[in-house]
């Protein structure tokens, strides 16, 4: 049901019982007023007419002529209006109530008047012990009847039934004319007209919301105004912005996931194929009874190690691609972290004949960091130093306090090194040095990029430079926990 029709039906549903109640109250007020006036009018006349009543009870009563000025009696003529002929009333004479009538009854409630009505049993019971009994009010019946007990209490005129009628001038609540209904109808019409602009604004809001939803909430829901509809419009607009932000974040996550899957598929398949080739070679040599080729075994281990590192890096890279990166900062002991990284890479370093050493201070160095992210960053730097080194080379991981509130972690190798003009480019995603391309063509250049982004997110600083031994020196610096 439309809003305008609903309001109209609701208003009519509220008006009908209100109007009926008002009419009932008006009729009841008129009846009560008529009862009192009829008692005041009939009782003194009947009391003073005992002799006339008992002399002719069959004809006594009928119409009781009231004195002038009493409701139901003669009324004074209306004032003459100037300009009208003499005797011509200025307005129609007011409506007069029907004159009251009276009938006499004896002690047994029988009347000798043939026109007298039979008294209702309820009225007879009601007069017992009282001087006046009244027929109850019945809506729609203008007749008013009162039964009066006469002071003498015997004879054919012991009781008198007075019958009158209601008159709008006797205690009416509502005016005699129906013009008072016009303001009520005018209020109803004004309400319907006032609802029109509201309904129109709601329709505009509905259309704006539908239009915004049809284009993924890209358009604003703009309905001006300071009323509730304007506030609702602004609330819809705010909800649309929130939905747009969530959709954009969802798209970014999906894009990161697609990149992750694509990188994983591409990067894992190459070392996996190489690993399969090495394993096939080892199987053939074992089948022919030839001794184990240490070089092939080392290559197989190197590929497996690389794949594990690659999977970790792709997971971290997907996390870094999201718009809001949630770091779970906790207290991290860097000396313990260095020990774990060294332990993880020592087997592959040994197989590649690269010496891997570390040095940490006796007093623990604690920082506030996301342990997963910062450990992967250090692991990438160490692994690169091992992987791109030469047989017989060296890698050193040195942790020390830089000042009273800082730390410095250096990873130094004596490998082939990187030209200085390439150093600044290595932290970009996908960037690789020429030497790295020669030694590992399948790499994606994620390791140093992840290390740089992790340092940046933590407020640390990661720098690259030539080492004094001819290789690369990567330095990670930052503040201690609580500094």
C-alpha positions as CSV (number, residue, x, y, z in Angstrom):
1,X,0.0,0.0,0.0
2,X,1.4,3.4,-0.9
3,X,2.3,5.9,1.8
4,X,-0.3,8.5,0.8
5,X,-3.1,5.9,0.7
6,X,-1.9,4.4,4.0
7,X,-2.0,7.8,5.7
8,X,-5.5,8.5,4.3
9,X,-6.9,5.1,5.4
10,X,-5.3,5.5,8.8
11,X,-6.7,9.0,9.2
12,X,-10.2,7.9,8.2
13,X,-10.0,4.9,10.5
14,X,-9.1,7.3,13.4
15,X,-11.7,9.9,12.4
16,X,-14.7,7.6,12.2
17,X,-14.7,6.4,15.8
18,X,-13.8,9.9,17.0
19,X,-16.8,11.4,15.1
20,X,-19.2,8.6,16.3
21,X,-18.0,9.2,19.9
22,X,-18.5,12.9,19.6
23,X,-22.1,12.4,18.2
24,X,-22.9,9.9,21.0
25,X,-21.6,12.3,23.7
26,X,-23.6,15.2,22.1
27,X,-26.8,13.1,22.1
28,X,-26.3,11.9,25.7
29,X,-25.7,15.5,26.8
30,X,-28.9,16.7,25.1
31,X,-30.8,13.8,26.7
32,X,-29.6,14.6,30.2
33,X,-30.4,18.3,29.7
34,X,-33.9,17.5,28.4
35,X,-34.5,15.2,31.4
36,X,-33.7,17.9,33.9
37,X,-35.7,20.6,32.0
38,X,-38.7,18.3,31.7
39,X,-38.7,17.5,35.4
40,X,-38.3,21.2,36.3
41,X,-41.1,22.1,33.9
42,X,-43.7,19.3,34.5
43,X,-43.5,18.7,38.3
44,X,-44.7,22.2,39.5
45,X,-47.5,22.2,37.0
46,X,-48.7,18.8,37.8
47,X,-48.5,19.5,41.6
48,X,-50.6,22.6,41.3
49,X,-53.2,21.0,39.1
50,X,-54.5,18.2,41.5
51,X,-58.1,19.3,41.5
52,X,-58.3,19.6,37.7
53,X,-56.5,16.3,37.3
54,X,-58.7,14.3,39.7
55,X,-61.8,16.0,38.3
56,X,-61.1,14.8,34.7
57,X,-58.3,12.3,34.8
58,X,-59.3,10.9,31.4
59,X,-58.7,14.2,29.7
60,X,-56.2,15.9,31.9
61,X,-52.7,16.6,30.7
62,X,-51.9,16.2,27.1
63,X,-49.9,19.2,26.0
64,X,-48.4,21.3,28.8
65,X,-48.2,24.9,27.7
66,X,-44.9,26.2,29.1
67,X,-44.5,29.8,30.1
68,X,-42.5,32.2,27.8
69,X,-38.7,32.0,28.2
70,X,-38.8,28.3,29.1
71,X,-37.3,25.9,26.5
72,X,-40.2,24.4,24.6
73,X,-42.3,27.4,25.2
74,X,-43.0,30.5,23.2
75,X,-40.0,32.4,22.1
76,X,-39.7,36.1,21.6
77,X,-39.8,37.4,18.0
78,X,-36.4,38.0,16.3
79,X,-35.1,41.6,16.1
80,X,-36.2,43.6,13.1
81,X,-33.5,44.2,10.5
82,X,-33.1,47.7,9.0
83,X,-34.2,47.8,5.4
84,X,-36.8,45.1,5.7
85,X,-40.6,45.8,5.7
86,X,-42.1,46.0,9.1
87,X,-43.1,42.6,10.4
88,X,-40.5,40.8,8.1
89,X,-38.1,38.8,10.3
90,X,-34.4,39.4,9.6
91,X,-33.7,35.6,9.8
92,X,-35.8,32.4,9.7
93,X,-37.4,31.6,13.1
94,X,-35.5,29.1,15.1
95,X,-36.7,25.5,15.2
96,X,-38.9,24.8,18.3
97,X,-38.9,21.7,20.3
98,X,-42.2,19.7,20.4
99,X,-44.3,20.7,23.4
100,X,-44.3,18.3,26.4
101,X,-47.3,16.2,27.1
102,X,-48.4,14.6,30.5
103,X,-50.7,11.7,31.5
104,X,-52.0,10.9,34.9
105,X,-51.8,7.4,36.5
106,X,-53.3,5.9,39.7
107,X,-51.5,4.0,42.4
108,X,-51.5,0.8,40.3
109,X,-49.9,2.7,37.3
110,X,-53.1,2.6,35.2
111,X,-54.4,5.7,33.4
112,X,-58.0,6.6,32.5
113,X,-56.8,8.6,29.5
114,X,-57.1,6.4,26.4
115,X,-54.1,8.1,24.8
116,X,-51.8,7.4,27.7
117,X,-49.1,4.8,27.0
118,X,-48.6,1.7,29.1
119,X,-45.8,2.3,31.5
120,X,-42.8,0.0,31.0
121,X,-42.1,-2.5,33.7
122,X,-38.5,-1.1,34.2
123,X,-39.9,2.4,34.7
124,X,-42.4,1.2,37.3
125,X,-39.7,-0.6,39.2
126,X,-37.4,2.4,39.0
127,X,-40.0,4.8,40.7
128,X,-40.2,2.6,43.8
129,X,-38.8,4.7,46.7
130,X,-38.1,7.7,44.5
131,X,-40.0,10.8,43.4
132,X,-38.6,10.7,39.8
133,X,-37.8,7.8,37.4
134,X,-36.3,8.3,34.0
135,X,-36.4,6.1,30.9
136,X,-32.7,5.4,30.1
137,X,-31.1,7.1,27.1
138,X,-31.2,5.3,23.8
139,X,-29.1,6.7,21.0
140,X,-31.2,7.7,18.0
141,X,-34.4,8.1,20.0
142,X,-35.1,11.8,20.8
143,X,-38.0,11.0,23.2
144,X,-37.5,11.9,26.8
145,X,-39.9,10.4,29.4
146,X,-39.9,11.0,33.2
147,X,-42.4,9.5,35.7
148,X,-43.1,11.8,38.6
149,X,-44.6,10.8,42.0
150,X,-47.2,13.3,43.2
151,X,-47.0,14.6,46.9
152,X,-50.5,13.3,47.7
153,X,-49.6,9.7,46.7
154,X,-53.3,8.4,46.1
155,X,-56.0,8.8,43.6
156,X,-56.2,8.7,39.8
157,X,-53.4,11.3,39.7
158,X,-50.8,9.6,42.0
159,X,-48.2,9.5,39.2
160,X,-47.7,11.8,36.2
161,X,-45.8,10.7,33.0
162,X,-44.2,13.7,31.3
163,X,-43.0,13.1,27.7
164,X,-40.8,15.6,25.9
165,X,-38.1,15.5,23.3
166,X,-34.5,16.6,23.0
167,X,-33.7,20.0,21.6
168,X,-30.3,21.0,20.2
169,X,-30.5,24.1,22.4
170,X,-30.8,22.0,25.5
171,X,-27.2,21.3,26.5
172,X,-26.0,20.4,23.0
173,X,-22.2,19.9,22.7
174,X,-22.1,20.3,18.9
175,X,-23.7,23.2,17.1
176,X,-27.0,22.7,15.4
177,X,-25.6,23.2,12.0
178,X,-23.1,20.8,10.4
179,X,-20.6,23.5,9.4
180,X,-18.3,22.4,12.2
181,X,-17.5,19.4,10.0
182,X,-15.8,21.6,7.4
183,X,-12.7,22.4,9.5
184,X,-12.3,18.6,10.1
185,X,-12.5,17.9,6.4
186,X,-10.1,20.8,5.7
187,X,-7.6,19.4,8.1
188,X,-7.9,16.0,6.4
189,X,-7.4,17.6,3.0
190,X,-4.4,19.7,4.2
191,X,-2.8,16.5,5.6
192,X,-3.1,14.8,2.2
193,X,-1.6,17.8,0.5
194,X,1.2,18.1,3.0
195,X,2.1,14.4,2.5
196,X,2.6,15.0,-1.3
197,X,6.1,16.6,-1.1
198,X,7.2,14.0,1.4
199,X,6.1,11.2,-0.9
200,X,7.8,12.9,-3.8
201,X,11.1,13.1,-1.9
202,X,10.9,9.5,-0.8
203,X,10.4,8.5,-4.4
204,X,13.5,10.6,-5.4
205,X,15.5,8.9,-2.6
206,X,14.3,5.5,-3.8
207,X,15.4,6.2,-7.4
208,X,18.8,7.6,-6.3
209,X,19.5,4.5,-4.2
210,X,18.5,2.2,-7.1
211,X,20.7,4.1,-9.5
212,X,23.6,4.0,-7.1
213,X,23.2,0.2,-6.5
214,X,23.0,-0.4,-10.3
215,X,26.5,1.0,-10.8
216,X,28.1,-0.6,-7.8
217,X,27.5,2.4,-5.5
218,X,29.8,4.6,-7.6
219,X,27.3,7.5,-7.7
220,X,26.3,9.5,-4.7
221,X,22.8,9.4,-3.1
222,X,22.3,13.1,-2.9
223,X,18.9,14.4,-1.6
224,X,19.2,17.8,-0.1
225,X,17.3,18.9,3.0
226,X,17.6,19.0,6.8
227,X,14.6,16.7,7.5
228,X,14.6,13.0,8.2
229,X,14.6,12.2,4.5
230,X,17.8,14.3,4.0
231,X,19.4,12.5,6.9
232,X,18.3,9.1,5.5
233,X,19.9,10.2,2.1
234,X,23.2,11.0,3.8
235,X,23.1,7.7,5.7
236,X,22.6,5.9,2.4
237,X,25.4,7.8,0.9
238,X,27.7,6.9,3.8
239,X,26.7,3.3,3.5
240,X,27.4,3.4,-0.2
241,X,30.9,4.8,0.4
242,X,31.6,2.0,2.9
243,X,30.4,-0.6,0.4
244,X,32.6,0.9,-2.3
245,X,35.6,0.8,0.0
246,X,34.9,-2.8,0.8
247,X,34.4,-3.7,-2.8
248,X,37.7,-2.0,-3.7
249,X,39.5,-3.9,-0.9
250,X,37.9,-7.1,-2.1
251,X,39.1,-6.4,-5.6
252,X,42.6,-5.7,-4.4
253,X,42.6,-8.9,-2.4
254,X,41.4,-10.9,-5.4
255,X,44.1,-9.3,-7.5
256,X,46.7,-10.1,-4.9
257,X,45.4,-13.7,-4.8
258,X,45.6,-14.0,-8.6
259,X,49.1,-12.6,-8.6
260,X,50.0,-15.0,-5.9
261,X,48.6,-18.0,-7.8
262,X,50.3,-16.9,-11.0
263,X,53.7,-16.4,-9.3
264,X,53.4,-19.6,-7.4
265,X,52.6,-21.6,-10.5
266,X,55.3,-20.1,-12.5
267,X,58.1,-19.9,-9.9
268,X,57.5,-23.3,-8.4
269,X,57.3,-25.2,-11.6
270,X,60.8,-24.3,-12.8
271,X,62.8,-25.4,-9.8
272,X,60.4,-28.4,-9.5
273,X,61.2,-29.5,-13.0
274,X,64.9,-29.1,-12.3
275,X,64.5,-31.0,-9.1
276,X,62.7,-33.8,-10.9
277,X,65.6,-33.9,-13.4
278,X,68.2,-34.2,-10.6
279,X,66.2,-37.0,-8.9
280,X,65.9,-38.8,-12.2
281,X,69.7,-38.6,-12.7
282,X,70.3,-39.9,-9.2
283,X,67.9,-42.8,-9.8
284,X,69.6,-43.8,-13.1
285,X,73.0,-43.7,-11.4
286,X,71.7,-45.8,-8.5
287,X,70.1,-48.3,-10.9
288,X,73.4,-48.7,-12.8
289,X,75.3,-49.1,-9.5
290,X,77.3,-45.9,-10.0
291,X,78.4,-43.9,-7.0
292,X,76.3,-41.0,-5.8
293,X,77.1,-37.7,-7.5
294,X,77.4,-35.1,-4.8
295,X,77.1,-32.3,-7.2
296,X,73.7,-33.5,-8.4
297,X,72.5,-34.1,-4.8
298,X,73.6,-30.5,-3.8
299,X,71.7,-29.1,-6.8
300,X,68.6,-31.0,-5.8
301,X,68.8,-29.8,-2.2
302,X,69.4,-26.2,-3.5
303,X,66.2,-26.4,-5.6
304,X,64.2,-27.8,-2.7
305,X,65.5,-25.0,-0.5
306,X,64.8,-22.4,-3.1
307,X,61.2,-23.7,-3.5
308,X,60.6,-23.5,0.3
309,X,62.0,-19.9,0.4
310,X,59.9,-19.0,-2.7
311,X,56.7,-20.2,-1.2
312,X,57.4,-18.1,2.0
313,X,58.2,-15.1,-0.1
314,X,55.1,-15.3,-2.2
315,X,52.9,-15.5,0.9
316,X,54.6,-12.5,2.3
317,X,54.3,-10.6,-1.0
318,X,50.6,-11.3,-1.2
319,X,50.2,-9.9,2.3
320,X,52.2,-6.8,1.4
321,X,50.0,-6.2,-1.6
322,X,46.9,-5.6,0.5
323,X,45.8,-2.1,1.2
324,X,45.9,-2.4,5.0
325,X,48.7,-4.5,6.4
326,X,48.0,-5.7,9.9
327,X,51.4,-6.1,11.7
328,X,51.3,-8.2,14.9
329,X,54.0,-6.5,16.8
330,X,55.5,-8.4,19.7
331,X,58.8,-8.4,21.5
332,X,61.3,-10.2,19.3
333,X,64.8,-11.2,20.4
334,X,67.0,-10.5,17.4
335,X,69.9,-12.8,18.6
336,X,67.5,-15.7,18.7
337,X,66.1,-14.8,15.3
338,X,69.6,-14.7,13.8
339,X,70.3,-18.1,15.3
340,X,67.1,-19.6,13.7
341,X,68.0,-18.1,10.3
342,X,71.6,-19.4,10.5
343,X,70.3,-22.8,11.5
344,X,67.9,-22.9,8.6
345,X,70.4,-21.9,5.9
346,X,73.5,-23.7,7.2
347,X,72.8,-27.0,5.5
348,X,72.4,-25.4,2.0
349,X,75.5,-23.2,2.7
350,X,77.5,-26.3,3.6
351,X,76.4,-28.1,0.4
352,X,77.3,-25.0,-1.6
353,X,80.6,-24.8,0.2
354,X,79.9,-21.3,1.5
355,X,81.0,-20.6,5.0
356,X,78.2,-19.1,7.1
357,X,79.1,-17.5,10.4
358,X,77.3,-15.2,12.9
359,X,78.1,-12.9,15.8
360,X,75.7,-11.6,18.3
361,X,76.2,-9.7,21.6
362,X,76.0,-11.4,24.9
363,X,73.2,-9.2,26.1
364,X,69.9,-9.9,24.1
365,X,68.7,-7.3,21.7
366,X,64.9,-7.0,21.7
367,X,62.8,-5.1,19.2
368,X,59.0,-4.6,18.7
369,X,58.2,-6.3,15.4
370,X,56.1,-8.8,13.5
371,X,58.3,-11.8,14.0
372,X,57.1,-13.6,10.8
373,X,57.7,-10.6,8.6
374,X,61.1,-9.5,10.0
375,X,62.4,-13.0,10.2
376,X,61.5,-13.6,6.5
377,X,63.3,-10.3,5.7
378,X,66.5,-11.4,7.4
379,X,66.2,-14.9,5.9
380,X,65.9,-13.5,2.4
381,X,69.1,-11.4,2.8
382,X,71.1,-14.3,4.2
383,X,69.8,-16.7,1.5
384,X,70.7,-14.3,-1.3
385,X,74.2,-13.9,0.2
386,X,74.6,-17.7,0.1
387,X,72.9,-18.4,-3.1
388,X,74.7,-15.9,-5.2
389,X,78.1,-16.5,-3.6
390,X,80.8,-18.8,-5.0
391,X,82.1,-22.1,-3.7
392,X,84.6,-21.3,-1.0
393,X,82.9,-18.0,-0.3
394,X,81.9,-16.5,3.1
395,X,78.8,-15.0,4.6
396,X,78.8,-13.3,8.0
397,X,75.8,-12.1,9.9
398,X,76.7,-9.6,12.6
399,X,74.3,-8.2,15.2
400,X,75.3,-5.4,17.5
401,X,74.0,-2.3,19.3
402,X,74.3,0.8,17.2
403,X,73.8,3.1,20.1
404,X,72.0,3.1,23.5
405,X,68.6,2.7,21.9
406,X,69.3,1.1,18.5
407,X,70.5,-2.0,16.8
408,X,72.4,-2.8,13.6
409,X,72.3,-6.1,11.7
410,X,74.8,-6.6,8.9
411,X,74.9,-9.4,6.4
412,X,78.3,-9.4,4.6
413,X,79.5,-11.6,1.8
414,X,82.5,-11.8,-0.4
415,X,80.6,-12.9,-3.5
416,X,80.8,-11.3,-6.9
417,X,79.0,-8.2,-5.6
418,X,76.7,-5.8,-7.5
419,X,77.6,-2.7,-9.4
420,X,76.8,0.5,-7.5
421,X,74.4,1.7,-10.2
422,X,72.2,-1.3,-9.7
423,X,72.1,-1.2,-5.9
424,X,69.3,1.3,-5.7
425,X,67.1,-0.7,-8.0
426,X,67.3,-4.0,-6.2
427,X,64.7,-3.2,-3.6
428,X,62.0,-2.8,-6.3
429,X,59.8,-5.7,-6.8
430,X,61.0,-7.9,-9.7
431,X,64.4,-6.2,-9.9
432,X,67.5,-8.4,-10.1
433,X,71.1,-7.8,-10.8
434,X,72.9,-9.1,-13.9
435,X,74.9,-11.5,-11.9
436,X,71.8,-12.9,-10.2
437,X,70.2,-13.5,-13.6
438,X,73.2,-15.5,-14.8
439,X,73.3,-17.6,-11.7
440,X,69.6,-18.1,-11.1
441,X,67.5,-17.3,-14.2
442,X,64.2,-18.5,-12.6
443,X,64.3,-15.9,-9.7
444,X,61.5,-13.3,-9.4
445,X,63.3,-10.6,-7.5
446,X,61.1,-10.8,-4.4
447,X,63.7,-11.4,-1.6
448,X,65.2,-7.9,-1.3
449,X,61.9,-6.2,-2.1
450,X,60.2,-8.0,0.8
451,X,63.1,-7.2,3.1
452,X,63.0,-3.5,2.2
453,X,59.1,-3.3,2.6
454,X,59.3,-5.2,5.9
455,X,61.9,-2.7,7.2
456,X,59.9,0.2,6.0
457,X,56.7,-1.0,7.6
458,X,58.5,-1.4,11.0
459,X,60.1,2.0,10.7
460,X,63.6,0.4,10.3
461,X,66.1,1.2,7.5
462,X,67.6,-1.2,5.1
463,X,70.5,-0.2,3.0
464,X,72.7,-2.0,0.4
465,X,76.3,-1.3,-0.4
466,X,79.6,-2.9,-1.4
467,X,81.3,-4.9,1.3
468,X,84.9,-4.4,2.1
469,X,85.5,-8.0,0.9
470,X,84.2,-7.4,-2.6
471,X,80.7,-8.6,-2.2
472,X,77.5,-7.1,-0.9
473,X,76.8,-5.7,2.5
474,X,73.1,-5.3,3.6
475,X,72.5,-3.3,6.8
476,X,69.2,-3.3,8.8
477,X,69.0,-0.6,11.4
478,X,66.3,0.5,13.8
479,X,65.2,1.2,17.4
480,X,65.2,-1.2,20.3
481,X,61.9,-2.0,22.0
482,X,60.8,0.7,24.4
483,X,63.2,3.3,22.8
